[in-house]
Amino acid sequence: MSLFNLAVLISGSGSNLQAVLDAVGSGTISNSKVAVVISDRDGAYGLERAGRSGITNMVINKKETEKLLDTLKSKNIHGIVLAGYLSILPSDVIDAYCGKIINIHPALLPLFGGKGFYGIKVHQAVLAAGAPYSGATAHLVDSGIDTGAALVRGVVPVYAGDTAEGLQKRVLEIEHTVLVQAVKALTEGKTDELKSNPLTIISENDKPGITDYAKGLSELGEVLTKTAAVK
């Protein structure tokens, strides 16, 4: 059985990349391999992570569409994971891999998504809005910004006195679980199932009130899964 070849695109430290690498290594994401790691900027620590794992890695400028497509083709890539990739993916790449590209976003899409919502700005906006919950969403990539179908969401409560940095750290922890589940679905050909019924992950140790939130998601036709793995 041939392996499902993944390309992981990054811009920074690559902690989500590491989560994918660990899941592939453990067999949680089975019959797959990360064939190449690509950064849109020099010095991204994620490239070092890839190098330590013996994975081909390189910097490709966001304007080098032809080079990016040629690299993906040469590596026989079946699916793309945007793991903290801050550039807008070229339309030619989106068209070539339609339905095969996953992005991780640090909020509960469709809330706090779109142009200008990235990095710490997302968490600042969540706090400014007084939202009681935040989290992360893994979604398919289309021609819009954060508009593709959600596959997996992870929910974390927003605490009184939270700072944007503290919330960001807590969301990042659940991002790893969310992304791994979405990539697993991609490699197993199950994204259509999740498009119809996105998976929602919450912790066993949630604060009071999150159960009501989960029930609300269920009423919207979502699939709720509780996991003790999320701290």
Z-matrix of the N, CA and C atoms (Angstrom, degrees):
N
C 1 1.470
C 2 1.529 1 108.91
N 3 1.346 2 116.72 1 126.57
C 4 1.461 3 120.32 2 -178.65
C 5 1.519 4 110.81 3 -73.44
N 6 1.320 5 114.73 4 149.85
C 7 1.452 6 120.16 5 -179.47
C 8 1.520 7 111.44 6 -79.44
N 9 1.332 8 115.53 7 151.20
C 10 1.462 9 123.04 8 174.26
C 11 1.519 10 106.20 9 -85.67
N 12 1.315 11 117.30 10 112.57
C 13 1.460 12 122.14 11 -175.91
C 14 1.524 13 111.67 12 -86.90
N 15 1.314 14 115.89 13 124.61
C 16 1.458 15 122.52 14 -178.63
C 17 1.530 16 110.68 15 -108.04
N 18 1.306 17 115.87 16 140.46
C 19 1.462 18 122.34 17 166.62
C 20 1.518 19 107.02 18 -109.33
N 21 1.312 20 117.29 19 128.64
C 22 1.468 21 121.14 20 178.48
C 23 1.522 22 108.01 21 -111.35
N 24 1.337 23 115.75 22 124.52
C 25 1.462 24 122.01 23 -178.95
C 26 1.522 25 108.88 24 -106.22
N 27 1.328 26 116.21 25 131.87
C 28 1.459 27 121.77 26 -174.49
C 29 1.526 28 110.68 27 -134.52
N 30 1.330 29 114.96 28 168.52
C 31 1.465 30 120.99 29 172.58
C 32 1.515 31 112.57 30 -130.85
N 33 1.338 32 116.87 31 -17.12
C 34 1.463 33 119.18 32 -172.28
C 35 1.506 34 114.53 33 -135.37
N 36 1.339 35 116.01 34 -129.98
C 37 1.463 36 121.27 35 -170.17
C 38 1.517 37 113.53 36 -70.37
N 39 1.315 38 117.29 37 -27.82
C 40 1.451 39 120.02 38 175.95
C 41 1.515 40 115.61 39 82.15
N 42 1.341 41 118.25 40 30.53
C 43 1.467 42 118.89 41 178.76
C 44 1.528 43 110.95 42 -67.28
N 45 1.325 44 117.62 43 -35.12
C 46 1.466 45 119.79 44 175.27
C 47 1.527 46 110.79 45 -69.72
N 48 1.321 47 116.75 46 -36.11
C 49 1.459 48 120.16 47 172.78
C 50 1.521 49 109.80 48 -57.52
N 51 1.327 50 117.14 49 -45.21
C 52 1.461 51 120.61 50 -179.29
C 53 1.523 52 110.98 51 -61.61
N 54 1.335 53 116.90 52 -38.13
C 55 1.462 54 120.23 53 178.05
C 56 1.529 55 110.94 54 -61.53
N 57 1.332 56 115.95 55 -40.54
C 58 1.468 57 120.12 56 178.15
C 59 1.528 58 110.41 57 -67.65
N 60 1.336 59 116.55 58 -44.12
C 61 1.463 60 120.12 59 178.76
C 62 1.532 61 110.85 60 -59.81
N 63 1.319 62 116.85 61 -43.05
C 64 1.462 63 120.73 62 179.71
C 65 1.527 64 111.09 63 -64.30
N 66 1.340 65 116.37 64 -39.86
C 67 1.467 66 120.64 65 -179.04
C 68 1.526 67 111.19 66 -68.35
N 69 1.329 68 116.16 67 -37.79
C 70 1.469 69 119.65 68 176.03
C 71 1.527 70 109.64 69 -66.89
N 72 1.322 71 116.18 70 -43.21
C 73 1.458 72 120.55 71 -179.10
C 74 1.520 73 113.46 72 -63.50
N 75 1.341 74 116.53 73 -35.26
C 76 1.468 75 120.98 74 -178.72
C 77 1.516 76 113.00 75 -84.13
N 78 1.331 77 116.37 76 -12.60
C 79 1.459 78 119.90 77 -177.08
C 80 1.514 79 113.94 78 90.74
N 81 1.350 80 116.85 79 -0.69
C 82 1.471 81 119.03 80 175.42
C 83 1.517 82 109.81 81 -59.51
N 84 1.328 83 116.30 82 -43.26
C 85 1.465 84 121.89 83 167.58
C 86 1.526 85 104.91 84 -99.68
N 87 1.322 86 116.76 85 104.75
C 88 1.459 87 120.75 86 -170.57
C 89 1.525 88 112.61 87 -96.30
N 90 1.333 89 114.80 88 161.97
C 91 1.472 90 122.43 89 176.23
C 92 1.531 91 112.25 90 51.56
N 93 1.312 92 115.29 91 39.01
C 94 1.461 93 121.07 92 -176.30
C 95 1.520 94 109.73 93 -142.00
N 96 1.326 95 115.46 94 162.60
C 97 1.457 96 120.24 95 171.26
C 98 1.520 97 109.20 96 -150.91
N 99 1.324 98 115.75 97 150.26
C 100 1.457 99 120.66 98 172.03
C 101 1.520 100 105.78 99 -85.46
N 102 1.330 101 115.58 100 109.19
C 103 1.462 102 121.03 101 -173.64
C 104 1.520 103 112.88 102 -86.88
N 105 1.343 104 117.37 103 -25.85
C 106 1.455 105 120.43 104 -179.61
C 107 1.519 106 109.50 105 -158.86
N 108 1.319 107 116.01 106 145.21
C 109 1.466 108 123.01 107 173.89
C 110 1.519 109 107.42 108 -119.10
N 111 1.322 110 115.56 109 127.99
C 112 1.461 111 121.24 110 -175.78
C 113 1.529 112 109.48 111 -124.71
N 114 1.330 113 115.87 112 132.16
C 115 1.462 114 121.29 113 176.38
C 116 1.524 115 109.51 114 -114.37
N 117 1.321 116 116.06 115 148.75
C 118 1.458 117 120.67 116 176.28
C 119 1.530 118 111.41 117 -92.50
N 120 1.323 119 116.57 118 5.87
C 121 1.472 120 119.01 119 -180.00
C 122 1.528 121 110.46 120 -149.22
N 123 1.319 122 114.10 121 144.99
C 124 1.465 123 120.85 122 178.22
C 125 1.528 124 110.42 123 -66.30
N 126 1.310 125 116.14 124 150.11
C 127 1.453 126 121.23 125 172.31
C 128 1.518 127 115.62 126 80.41
N 129 1.334 128 118.38 127 3.59
C 130 1.466 129 120.40 128 179.08
C 131 1.530 130 109.15 129 -64.37
N 132 1.313 131 116.65 130 127.64
C 133 1.460 132 120.63 131 -176.40
C 134 1.530 133 112.04 132 -63.02
N 135 1.327 134 116.08 133 -25.14
C 136 1.461 135 119.50 134 178.27
C 137 1.516 136 112.84 135 -59.19
N 138 1.324 137 117.36 136 -28.39
C 139 1.466 138 120.63 137 177.10
C 140 1.528 139 110.49 138 -65.52
N 141 1.332 140 115.82 139 -36.93
C 142 1.463 141 119.93 140 177.50
C 143 1.525 142 110.49 141 -67.11
N 144 1.318 143 116.23 142 -39.48
C 145 1.471 144 120.17 143 176.54
C 146 1.530 145 109.61 144 -57.96
N 147 1.329 146 115.55 145 -45.57
C 148 1.463 147 120.17 146 -179.51
C 149 1.525 148 110.61 147 -63.11
N 150 1.322 149 116.25 148 -44.19
C 151 1.456 150 120.67 149 -179.71
C 152 1.513 151 112.56 150 -60.30
N 153 1.343 152 116.52 151 -40.22
C 154 1.463 153 120.21 152 179.02
C 155 1.526 154 111.76 153 -64.33
N 156 1.328 155 115.58 154 -26.24
C 157 1.470 156 120.20 155 179.00
C 158 1.523 157 112.15 156 -92.84
N 159 1.329 158 116.58 157 5.47
C 160 1.455 159 120.22 158 178.03
C 161 1.518 160 114.10 159 73.88
N 162 1.327 161 117.12 160 24.11
C 163 1.461 162 121.89 161 -177.02
C 164 1.523 163 109.81 162 -99.45
N 165 1.310 164 116.53 163 134.93
C 166 1.459 165 121.54 164 175.57
C 167 1.518 166 109.32 165 -55.60
N 168 1.330 167 117.07 166 130.54
C 169 1.461 168 119.98 167 -179.18
C 170 1.517 169 109.36 168 -142.75
N 171 1.322 170 115.55 169 151.62
C 172 1.460 171 119.59 170 -175.35
C 173 1.520 172 110.56 171 -163.07
N 174 1.315 173 114.97 172 165.21
C 175 1.467 174 122.36 173 173.85
C 176 1.518 175 107.73 174 -104.65
N 177 1.333 176 115.37 175 127.03
C 178 1.458 177 121.35 176 174.91
C 179 1.518 178 107.84 177 -128.91
N 180 1.311 179 116.53 178 118.14
C 181 1.460 180 121.83 179 -179.98
C 182 1.522 181 110.59 180 -58.65
N 183 1.325 182 115.94 181 144.55
C 184 1.462 183 120.35 182 -176.94
C 185 1.524 184 113.13 183 -60.03
N 186 1.332 185 117.61 184 -19.26
C 187 1.464 186 120.96 185 179.09
C 188 1.530 187 112.91 186 -88.69
N 189 1.334 188 116.42 187 -8.58
C 190 1.464 189 120.38 188 -176.76
C 191 1.532 190 110.70 189 -88.96
N 192 1.313 191 115.54 190 64.29
C 193 1.464 192 120.92 191 -175.20
C 194 1.521 193 112.11 192 -61.17
N 195 1.318 194 116.86 193 -44.73
C 196 1.468 195 120.08 194 -177.60
C 197 1.531 196 110.97 195 -63.72
N 198 1.328 197 115.98 196 -41.21
C 199 1.466 198 119.56 197 178.66
C 200 1.520 199 110.53 198 -63.92
N 201 1.325 200 116.46 199 -40.31
C 202 1.461 201 120.53 200 179.39
C 203 1.525 202 110.67 201 -63.37
N 204 1.329 203 116.83 202 -47.44
C 205 1.464 204 120.58 203 179.41
C 206 1.523 205 111.35 204 -62.66
N 207 1.319 206 116.84 205 -41.76
C 208 1.463 207 120.33 206 179.82
C 209 1.527 208 110.90 207 -62.97
N 210 1.337 209 116.14 208 -39.57
C 211 1.465 210 120.26 209 179.50
C 212 1.523 211 110.75 210 -65.57
N 213 1.313 212 116.76 211 -44.54
C 214 1.465 213 121.07 212 179.52
C 215 1.528 214 110.58 213 -61.91
N 216 1.326 215 116.18 214 -40.78
C 217 1.460 216 120.61 215 179.29
C 218 1.520 217 111.05 216 -66.91
N 219 1.330 218 116.52 217 -43.41
C 220 1.466 219 120.06 218 -177.31
C 221 1.522 220 111.95 219 -65.59
N 222 1.325 221 117.29 220 -26.95
C 223 1.464 222 122.12 221 179.22
C 224 1.529 223 111.95 222 -92.59
N 225 1.330 224 116.16 223 3.76
C 226 1.472 225 121.41 224 179.87
C 227 1.528 226 111.08 225 52.92
N 228 1.327 227 114.65 226 50.22
C 229 1.467 228 120.82 227 -175.79
C 230 1.531 229 110.95 228 -74.71
N 231 1.333 230 114.37 229 133.46
C 232 1.466 231 121.03 230 178.12
C 233 1.527 232 112.49 231 -101.15
N 234 1.311 233 117.05 232 -25.48
C 235 1.455 234 120.58 233 -179.01
C 236 1.519 235 111.08 234 -154.36
N 237 1.335 236 115.91 235 153.04
C 238 1.463 237 122.27 236 -176.63
C 239 1.522 238 109.51 237 -120.24
N 240 1.331 239 116.18 238 137.00
C 241 1.462 240 121.97 239 176.76
C 242 1.517 241 108.65 240 -118.11
N 243 1.328 242 116.50 241 120.75
C 244 1.460 243 121.78 242 175.13
C 245 1.526 244 107.10 243 -93.08
N 246 1.328 245 115.25 244 102.52
C 247 1.465 246 121.08 245 -174.26
C 248 1.520 247 109.66 246 -111.33
N 249 1.333 248 115.73 247 79.88
C 250 1.458 249 119.55 248 -174.95
C 251 1.510 250 111.56 249 78.36
N 252 1.321 251 116.45 250 33.34
C 253 1.470 252 122.30 251 178.24
C 254 1.519 253 107.56 252 -91.33
N 255 1.328 254 117.20 253 116.42
C 256 1.461 255 120.91 254 -169.88
C 257 1.528 256 114.43 255 -91.22
N 258 1.328 257 117.62 256 -13.02
C 259 1.465 258 119.90 257 178.42
C 260 1.530 259 110.46 258 -81.55
N 261 1.321 260 115.43 259 157.77
C 262 1.459 261 120.85 260 173.86
C 263 1.532 262 107.98 261 -81.31
N 264 1.310 263 116.74 262 124.77
C 265 1.455 264 120.76 263 -177.98
C 266 1.532 265 109.58 264 -67.14
N 267 1.341 266 118.16 265 133.92
C 268 1.472 267 121.00 266 179.80
C 269 1.529 268 111.89 267 -58.33
N 270 1.327 269 116.12 268 144.51
C 271 1.469 270 120.78 269 -178.14
C 272 1.522 271 111.99 270 -60.25
N 273 1.337 272 117.67 271 -32.71
C 274 1.462 273 120.48 272 179.12
C 275 1.530 274 111.03 273 -62.63
N 276 1.315 275 116.46 274 -36.74
C 277 1.459 276 120.24 275 179.03
C 278 1.528 277 110.05 276 -71.95
N 279 1.328 278 116.69 277 -41.94
C 280 1.464 279 120.75 278 178.46
C 281 1.520 280 110.31 279 -60.68
N 282 1.319 281 116.51 280 -42.50
C 283 1.469 282 120.34 281 179.41
C 284 1.525 283 111.28 282 -65.25
N 285 1.324 284 116.59 283 -40.37
C 286 1.461 285 120.85 284 -177.07
C 287 1.528 286 112.08 285 -68.99
N 288 1.345 287 116.47 286 -28.27
C 289 1.463 288 120.80 287 -177.23
C 290 1.530 289 111.09 288 -122.40
N 291 1.294 290 116.02 289 38.23
C 292 1.475 291 121.80 290 -178.61
C 293 1.533 292 110.80 291 -55.08
N 294 1.334 293 115.97 292 126.86
C 295 1.458 294 120.77 293 179.91
C 296 1.513 295 114.12 294 78.32
N 297 1.331 296 117.17 295 3.82
C 298 1.461 297 121.46 296 -176.42
C 299 1.528 298 111.89 297 -123.22
N 300 1.328 299 117.11 298 17.77
C 301 1.462 300 121.38 299 -178.54
C 302 1.526 301 108.96 300 -122.68
N 303 1.327 302 116.38 301 127.53
C 304 1.463 303 122.43 302 179.53
C 305 1.524 304 109.77 303 -116.35
N 306 1.319 305 115.31 304 137.15
C 307 1.468 306 121.53 305 174.62
C 308 1.521 307 109.11 306 -120.85
N 309 1.323 308 116.53 307 148.75
C 310 1.465 309 121.49 308 173.58
C 311 1.522 310 108.31 309 -109.56
N 312 1.323 311 116.40 310 128.45
C 313 1.471 312 121.85 311 -178.62
C 314 1.521 313 109.07 312 -123.24
N 315 1.349 314 118.45 313 135.96
C 316 1.468 315 121.33 314 -173.76
C 317 1.523 316 114.75 315 -84.66
N 318 1.329 317 116.82 316 51.27
C 319 1.461 318 121.94 317 175.27
C 320 1.520 319 107.87 318 -162.39
N 321 1.324 320 115.95 319 170.40
C 322 1.461 321 121.25 320 179.72
C 323 1.526 322 109.02 321 -88.92
N 324 1.324 323 115.36 322 84.34
C 325 1.463 324 119.64 323 178.83
C 326 1.525 325 110.25 324 -58.84
N 327 1.346 326 116.98 325 143.83
C 328 1.468 327 127.66 326 13.99
C 329 1.538 328 115.44 327 -84.51
N 330 1.334 329 118.21 328 3.80
C 331 1.461 330 120.67 329 177.03
C 332 1.526 331 110.57 330 -73.90
N 333 1.311 332 116.72 331 141.82
C 334 1.466 333 123.80 332 173.79
C 335 1.530 334 112.81 333 55.04
N 336 1.323 335 114.46 334 46.00
C 337 1.456 336 120.59 335 175.96
C 338 1.514 337 110.14 336 -128.51
N 339 1.319 338 115.96 337 170.25
C 340 1.460 339 121.09 338 178.00
C 341 1.519 340 112.28 339 103.53
N 342 1.308 341 115.26 340 -169.57
C 343 1.459 342 121.32 341 -175.33
C 344 1.529 343 111.33 342 -59.17
N 345 1.313 344 116.00 343 130.96
C 346 1.463 345 121.74 344 177.28
C 347 1.512 346 114.68 345 90.14
N 348 1.336 347 117.12 346 -11.41
C 349 1.464 348 120.29 347 -179.96
C 350 1.525 349 109.42 348 -98.33
N 351 1.318 350 115.67 349 94.49
C 352 1.458 351 120.98 350 177.95
C 353 1.523 352 108.71 351 -153.46
N 354 1.339 353 115.17 352 155.29
C 355 1.459 354 120.03 353 176.78
C 356 1.519 355 113.21 354 55.50
N 357 1.315 356 115.75 355 -142.70
C 358 1.456 357 121.75 356 -175.97
C 359 1.523 358 111.98 357 -63.68
N 360 1.327 359 117.64 358 -22.98
C 361 1.464 360 121.27 359 -179.86
C 362 1.527 361 111.83 360 -61.54
N 363 1.328 362 116.51 361 -33.51
C 364 1.463 363 120.34 362 178.25
C 365 1.526 364 109.96 363 -62.09
N 366 1.304 365 116.82 364 -47.85
C 367 1.460 366 121.35 365 -175.24
C 368 1.532 367 111.37 366 -71.40
N 369 1.318 368 116.38 367 -33.59
C 370 1.462 369 119.66 368 173.89
C 371 1.529 370 110.75 369 -62.38
N 372 1.325 371 116.21 370 -40.17
C 373 1.465 372 120.61 371 179.94
C 374 1.522 373 111.54 372 -68.44
N 375 1.330 374 116.93 373 -38.68
C 376 1.463 375 121.10 374 177.55
C 377 1.526 376 110.55 375 -60.16
N 378 1.328 377 116.42 376 -46.17
C 379 1.462 378 120.90 377 -179.27
C 380 1.527 379 111.05 378 -67.42
N 381 1.322 380 116.39 379 -40.18
C 382 1.470 381 119.85 380 -179.86
C 383 1.519 382 111.59 381 -64.00
N 384 1.332 383 116.38 382 -30.76
C 385 1.467 384 120.74 383 -179.27
C 386 1.525 385 112.31 384 -82.85
N 387 1.331 386 116.64 385 -9.82
C 388 1.458 387 119.77 386 -178.82
C 389 1.516 388 113.43 387 70.66
N 390 1.310 389 117.39 388 26.95
C 391 1.462 390 121.12 389 -179.06
C 392 1.528 391 110.42 390 -66.18
N 393 1.330 392 118.23 391 135.27
C 394 1.464 393 120.30 392 -179.30
C 395 1.520 394 113.81 393 -77.58
N 396 1.347 395 116.53 394 -19.32
C 397 1.457 396 121.03 395 -178.81
C 398 1.516 397 109.82 396 -137.90
N 399 1.317 398 114.89 397 152.70
C 400 1.451 399 121.13 398 171.06
C 401 1.517 400 107.51 399 -140.60
N 402 1.317 401 116.98 400 -163.04
C 403 1.453 402 118.22 401 -179.29
C 404 1.509 403 111.34 402 158.71
N 405 1.318 404 115.85 403 -149.46
C 406 1.458 405 121.55 404 -178.38
C 407 1.522 406 109.41 405 -140.88
N 408 1.319 407 115.22 406 151.81
C 409 1.461 408 121.37 407 179.83
C 410 1.522 409 109.83 408 -132.18
N 411 1.317 410 116.27 409 128.61
C 412 1.459 411 121.38 410 169.72
C 413 1.528 412 106.86 411 -100.15
N 414 1.321 413 115.96 412 126.71
C 415 1.463 414 119.37 413 -174.70
C 416 1.518 415 110.84 414 -140.03
N 417 1.320 416 115.37 415 159.83
C 418 1.454 417 120.57 416 173.59
C 419 1.517 418 108.90 417 -72.27
N 420 1.302 419 116.28 418 150.48
C 421 1.458 420 121.50 419 -178.32
C 422 1.527 421 109.38 420 -98.92
N 423 1.336 422 115.22 421 130.09
C 424 1.461 423 120.87 422 173.74
C 425 1.524 424 108.19 423 -124.18
N 426 1.311 425 117.21 424 -161.62
C 427 1.465 426 120.58 425 -175.20
C 428 1.522 427 113.53 426 -74.95
N 429 1.327 428 117.99 427 -12.74
C 430 1.458 429 120.97 428 178.74
C 431 1.520 430 111.52 429 -90.92
N 432 1.322 431 116.09 430 -177.53
C 433 1.467 432 121.96 431 177.84
C 434 1.518 433 108.56 432 -103.06
N 435 1.326 434 116.58 433 109.28
C 436 1.464 435 123.57 434 -179.71
C 437 1.522 436 112.08 435 63.47
N 438 1.334 437 117.59 436 29.72
C 439 1.469 438 120.91 437 -176.63
C 440 1.524 439 113.29 438 -106.51
N 441 1.319 440 118.15 439 -5.72
C 442 1.457 441 120.79 440 -179.11
C 443 1.517 442 112.10 441 -69.82
N 444 1.334 443 116.12 442 162.65
C 445 1.461 444 122.01 443 -176.37
C 446 1.527 445 111.84 444 -59.83
N 447 1.338 446 115.67 445 131.11
C 448 1.459 447 121.12 446 176.39
C 449 1.521 448 109.92 447 -70.99
N 450 1.327 449 116.37 448 139.40
C 451 1.464 450 122.31 449 177.68
C 452 1.524 451 111.67 450 -109.97
N 453 1.338 452 115.68 451 -47.29
C 454 1.465 453 121.36 452 -177.87
C 455 1.522 454 108.79 453 -140.78
N 456 1.342 455 116.17 454 135.82
C 457 1.459 456 121.57 455 173.75
C 458 1.519 457 109.18 456 -123.01
N 459 1.318 458 116.34 457 145.52
C 460 1.455 459 122.12 458 173.00
C 461 1.507 460 108.98 459 -122.00
N 462 1.324 461 116.94 460 133.52
C 463 1.467 462 121.80 461 -172.96
C 464 1.519 463 111.12 462 -109.77
N 465 1.331 464 116.14 463 134.31
C 466 1.461 465 121.44 464 171.50
C 467 1.525 466 107.97 465 -129.94
N 468 1.330 467 118.01 466 144.77
C 469 1.465 468 119.95 467 176.72
C 470 1.518 469 111.13 468 -74.87
N 471 1.320 470 116.20 469 151.09
C 472 1.462 471 121.62 470 171.94
C 473 1.528 472 106.84 471 -97.73
N 474 1.319 473 116.62 472 124.36
C 475 1.457 474 121.25 473 -176.16
C 476 1.526 475 111.29 474 -92.84
N 477 1.317 476 115.36 475 152.04
C 478 1.456 477 120.33 476 172.72
C 479 1.528 478 108.61 477 -60.53
N 480 1.308 479 116.61 478 132.67
C 481 1.454 480 120.45 479 -179.62
C 482 1.516 481 114.03 480 85.22
N 483 1.334 482 117.34 481 3.02
C 484 1.465 483 120.29 482 177.72
C 485 1.521 484 111.06 483 -58.82
N 486 1.312 485 116.02 484 142.63
C 487 1.461 486 121.80 485 168.05
C 488 1.518 487 107.86 486 -101.44
N 489 1.317 488 116.40 487 161.80
C 490 1.464 489 120.10 488 178.72
C 491 1.528 490 109.97 489 -60.99
N 492 1.334 491 116.55 490 -37.75
C 493 1.464 492 120.33 491 -179.36
C 494 1.529 493 111.37 492 -68.01
N 495 1.321 494 116.56 493 -40.39
C 496 1.461 495 119.88 494 178.66
C 497 1.516 496 111.91 495 -66.50
N 498 1.327 497 116.12 496 -41.84
C 499 1.454 498 120.23 497 178.16
C 500 1.525 499 110.57 498 -65.46
N 501 1.318 500 116.24 499 -40.45
C 502 1.458 501 120.56 500 178.95
C 503 1.531 502 111.15 501 -58.67
N 504 1.324 503 116.11 502 -42.76
C 505 1.466 504 120.32 503 -179.46
C 506 1.518 505 110.90 504 -63.97
N 507 1.329 506 116.82 505 -42.25
C 508 1.465 507 120.60 506 -178.58
C 509 1.528 508 111.31 507 -68.57
N 510 1.329 509 116.32 508 -38.79
C 511 1.465 510 120.32 509 178.00
C 512 1.522 511 110.29 510 -66.22
N 513 1.334 512 117.00 511 -38.91
C 514 1.460 513 120.37 512 -179.00
C 515 1.527 514 111.44 513 -59.27
N 516 1.336 515 116.06 514 -35.82
C 517 1.460 516 119.37 515 179.88
C 518 1.525 517 111.20 516 -61.86
N 519 1.315 518 116.97 517 -40.02
C 520 1.467 519 119.26 518 -178.90
C 521 1.532 520 111.40 519 -81.83
N 522 1.343 521 116.78 520 -22.55
C 523 1.467 522 120.11 521 176.93
C 524 1.519 523 110.97 522 -54.71
N 525 1.318 524 116.61 523 -42.13
C 526 1.456 525 120.85 524 -176.12
C 527 1.526 526 111.04 525 -60.19
N 528 1.333 527 116.38 526 -45.58
C 529 1.465 528 120.83 527 179.12
C 530 1.520 529 110.97 528 -65.01
N 531 1.317 530 115.89 529 -43.76
C 532 1.468 531 121.19 530 -179.20
C 533 1.523 532 110.87 531 -61.48
N 534 1.328 533 116.36 532 -47.79
C 535 1.461 534 119.71 533 -177.17
C 536 1.524 535 111.67 534 -64.83
N 537 1.315 536 116.80 535 -42.75
C 538 1.469 537 119.86 536 -179.81
C 539 1.529 538 110.86 537 -59.98
N 540 1.322 539 117.01 538 -42.75
C 541 1.462 540 119.83 539 179.71
C 542 1.531 541 111.79 540 -64.48
N 543 1.327 542 116.47 541 -37.30
C 544 1.462 543 119.87 542 179.42
C 545 1.524 544 111.40 543 -70.70
N 546 1.330 545 116.95 544 -41.76
C 547 1.464 546 120.21 545 178.74
C 548 1.529 547 110.16 546 -65.97
N 549 1.294 548 116.98 547 -38.52
C 550 1.466 549 121.24 548 176.03
C 551 1.532 550 110.34 549 -58.16
N 552 1.326 551 116.47 550 -44.60
C 553 1.465 552 120.71 551 178.53
C 554 1.530 553 111.19 552 -63.24
N 555 1.331 554 116.17 553 -39.46
C 556 1.463 555 120.51 554 179.07
C 557 1.521 556 110.84 555 -62.11
N 558 1.316 557 116.22 556 -47.33
C 559 1.468 558 119.61 557 -176.84
C 560 1.526 559 112.23 558 -69.93
N 561 1.325 560 116.25 559 -22.96
C 562 1.467 561 120.37 560 -179.85
C 563 1.530 562 112.77 561 -97.23
N 564 1.348 563 116.21 562 3.76
C 565 1.457 564 119.71 563 178.89
C 566 1.513 565 114.45 564 69.53
N 567 1.345 566 116.77 565 32.10
C 568 1.462 567 120.70 566 -175.84
C 569 1.518 568 113.75 567 -113.80
N 570 1.325 569 117.56 568 17.61
C 571 1.466 570 118.47 569 -177.95
C 572 1.523 571 112.32 570 -68.13
N 573 1.321 572 118.01 571 -31.17
C 574 1.471 573 119.75 572 178.87
C 575 1.522 574 111.12 573 -62.14
N 576 1.329 575 116.61 574 -36.37
C 577 1.463 576 120.46 575 177.95
C 578 1.522 577 110.35 576 -63.18
N 579 1.329 578 116.65 577 -42.56
C 580 1.463 579 120.14 578 -178.20
C 581 1.519 580 112.44 579 -75.18
N 582 1.328 581 117.77 580 -27.00
C 583 1.459 582 120.04 581 175.22
C 584 1.527 583 109.89 582 -60.99
N 585 1.317 584 116.60 583 -36.88
C 586 1.465 585 121.13 584 -179.93
C 587 1.525 586 111.63 585 -79.63
N 588 1.324 587 116.02 586 -36.26
C 589 1.462 588 121.27 587 -177.81
C 590 1.524 589 109.72 588 -137.63
N 591 1.329 590 117.72 589 80.02
C 592 1.469 591 120.17 590 -178.60
C 593 1.527 592 111.97 591 -57.31
N 594 1.305 593 114.92 592 142.16
C 595 1.458 594 121.90 593 177.88
C 596 1.521 595 109.06 594 -81.32
N 597 1.327 596 116.05 595 136.00
C 598 1.464 597 120.69 596 175.91
C 599 1.514 598 109.20 597 -120.28
N 600 1.320 599 116.48 598 125.64
C 601 1.460 600 122.48 599 -177.10
C 602 1.525 601 109.45 600 -109.90
N 603 1.328 602 115.79 601 128.46
C 604 1.460 603 120.67 602 172.66
C 605 1.526 604 107.78 603 -131.12
N 606 1.297 605 116.94 604 170.73
C 607 1.454 606 121.68 605 -177.99
C 608 1.515 607 111.86 606 -90.02
N 609 1.329 608 116.07 607 152.77
C 610 1.460 609 121.25 608 173.53
C 611 1.529 610 110.52 609 -66.20
N 612 1.324 611 116.40 610 -23.29
C 613 1.461 612 121.03 611 -173.27
C 614 1.524 613 112.29 612 -106.42
N 615 1.326 614 116.18 613 39.47
C 616 1.455 615 120.10 614 -176.75
C 617 1.529 616 111.59 615 -70.97
N 618 1.319 617 114.34 616 154.91
C 619 1.451 618 120.06 617 177.20
C 620 1.525 619 109.98 618 -76.07
N 621 1.339 620 117.45 619 159.89
C 622 1.460 621 120.75 620 179.14
C 623 1.527 622 111.67 621 -53.00
N 624 1.309 623 115.27 622 136.73
C 625 1.455 624 120.74 623 177.50
C 626 1.506 625 113.52 624 106.63
N 627 1.331 626 116.92 625 -24.60
C 628 1.464 627 117.71 626 -177.26
C 629 1.529 628 111.54 627 -72.45
N 630 1.344 629 117.17 628 -23.97
C 631 1.462 630 119.98 629 177.07
C 632 1.519 631 110.48 630 -62.93
N 633 1.339 632 116.06 631 -40.75
C 634 1.464 633 119.40 632 177.40
C 635 1.515 634 110.75 633 -63.42
N 636 1.315 635 116.08 634 -38.18
C 637 1.461 636 120.33 635 178.30
C 638 1.527 637 109.59 636 -62.99
N 639 1.326 638 116.20 637 -44.17
C 640 1.458 639 120.94 638 179.90
C 641 1.525 640 111.02 639 -61.91
N 642 1.331 641 116.45 640 -39.60
C 643 1.462 642 119.47 641 177.91
C 644 1.519 643 110.54 642 -62.87
N 645 1.318 644 115.86 643 -37.68
C 646 1.463 645 119.55 644 177.85
C 647 1.513 646 111.58 645 -62.28
N 648 1.323 647 116.83 646 -41.37
C 649 1.455 648 120.32 647 177.13
C 650 1.522 649 110.66 648 -63.46
N 651 1.327 650 115.91 649 -40.32
C 652 1.455 651 120.16 650 -179.84
C 653 1.520 652 111.04 651 -62.48
N 654 1.321 653 115.88 652 -39.74
C 655 1.455 654 120.17 653 179.30
C 656 1.525 655 111.76 654 -64.93
N 657 1.313 656 116.67 655 -23.87
C 658 1.455 657 121.07 656 176.94
C 659 1.528 658 111.39 657 -83.91
N 660 1.306 659 116.65 658 6.45
C 661 1.449 660 120.68 659 176.61
C 662 1.505 661 114.29 660 88.45
N 663 1.353 662 117.11 661 15.77
C 664 1.451 663 119.96 662 -179.97
C 665 1.523 664 110.67 663 -88.87
N 666 1.309 665 116.09 664 158.54
C 667 1.455 666 122.30 665 178.11
C 668 1.518 667 108.49 666 -96.98
N 669 1.308 668 116.17 667 125.21
C 670 1.464 669 120.94 668 -176.67
C 671 1.525 670 110.56 669 -104.19
N 672 1.303 671 116.00 670 127.65
C 673 1.461 672 121.45 671 177.24
C 674 1.521 673 108.62 672 -128.33
N 675 1.319 674 116.43 673 127.72
C 676 1.459 675 120.74 674 175.97
C 677 1.515 676 108.88 675 -97.04
N 678 1.302 677 116.65 676 138.54
C 679 1.460 678 120.21 677 -179.78
C 680 1.513 679 110.61 678 -137.77
N 681 1.296 680 115.76 679 132.18
C 682 1.464 681 119.71 680 177.76
C 683 1.515 682 111.14 681 -78.28
N 684 1.338 683 116.53 682 -7.66
C 685 1.466 684 119.89 683 -178.25
C 686 1.517 685 112.15 684 -72.12
N 687 1.318 686 115.97 685 -20.63
C 688 1.459 687 120.58 686 -179.94
C 689 1.514 688 108.81 687 -90.01
N 690 1.306 689 116.38 688 118.31
C 691 1.464 690 121.20 689 -177.58
C 692 1.528 691 109.78 690 -82.56
